[in-house]
Amino acid sequence: MRLLPESALVCLESTLVSENNLLAINSLSVSFGGLKALDNVSIEVKPNNVVALIGPNGAGKTTLFNAISGLVPADSGQIKLEDNLISWPKPHELAGYGIARTLQGVGLFSGLSVVENVMMGADIHRKSNFIKDILGLSSRDEYELKEKAMQALAWAGAAHLAELEPKQLTYPDSKRVSLARALVMMPKILLLDEPAAGLGQDDIDKFTKLIFDLKRNCSIVIVEHHIDFISRISDQVYVLNFGKVIANGTFDSVKREPAVLDAYLGTQQSNSSSNSSRAL
């Protein structure tokens, strides 16, 4: 995987170092009909940290991402960015707040090349319409936009794929391109939805290195089921079950919590063996 010089980072141009929270969600609740998908959930994300959201299927992890992304409405709760209270963002406002997200599905557009797909992400950041404007861009504007896209592809280890079409990509390559499309927005906060899903160990190892490089310049929040991956990259872990946070702390601390073992294994085992811990 080829990395660009630090001057070409595509997250923040200066390192985020602060004692304050970059993102804070306070007492968030979300309901679908009579079902409470999130119940009084609070999380904090500090600058230059990787925060992992884990838990069984249906625990509310993706719903939390969707609330932050403006895809589902919050019943109650607050969101703060850099200690400033804001309204819950709408999807088109995310770039302005410095938030970028990947999806569980890679969501690439057929008929566009890889680099054009990534340019779509940059286009969101500059608040114009790529599909409408691409044929009318000046040579200079198109060059600058493509340069940003190529930088993002290089960071994701996918620069060599730039002129291919999505149908020509392997699944791991598609995920790299999807990541590049988020990185090109130069986010302060990067939301990654199951980035390791479907990847082999070699690709996961490469992605782990990339996470450590990126966290120097932006904060990362990850929803993931691949626990070995989470144990390697996370600074803070929140465990959700039935819409509630049942534990938070470092990975080593939460993996031994009886409530966490119960959620994953179906029985409380506070004195469980190391084999039980690995089952997380």
Secondary structure, 3 states (H helix, E strand, C coil): CCCCCHHHCCCCCCCCCCCCCCEEEEEEEEEECCEEEEEEEEEEECCCCEEEEECCCCCCHHHHHHHHCCCCCCCEEEEEECCEEECCCCHHHCHHHCEEECCCCCCCCCCCCHHHHHHHHHHHHCCCCHHHHHHHCCHHHHHHHHHHHHHHHHHCCCHHHCCCCHHHCCHHHHHHHHHHHHHCCCCCEEEEECCCCCCCHHHHHHHHHHHHHHCCCCEEEEECCCHHHHHHHCCEEEEEECCEEEEEECHHHHCCCHHHHHHHHCCCCCCCCHHHHHHC
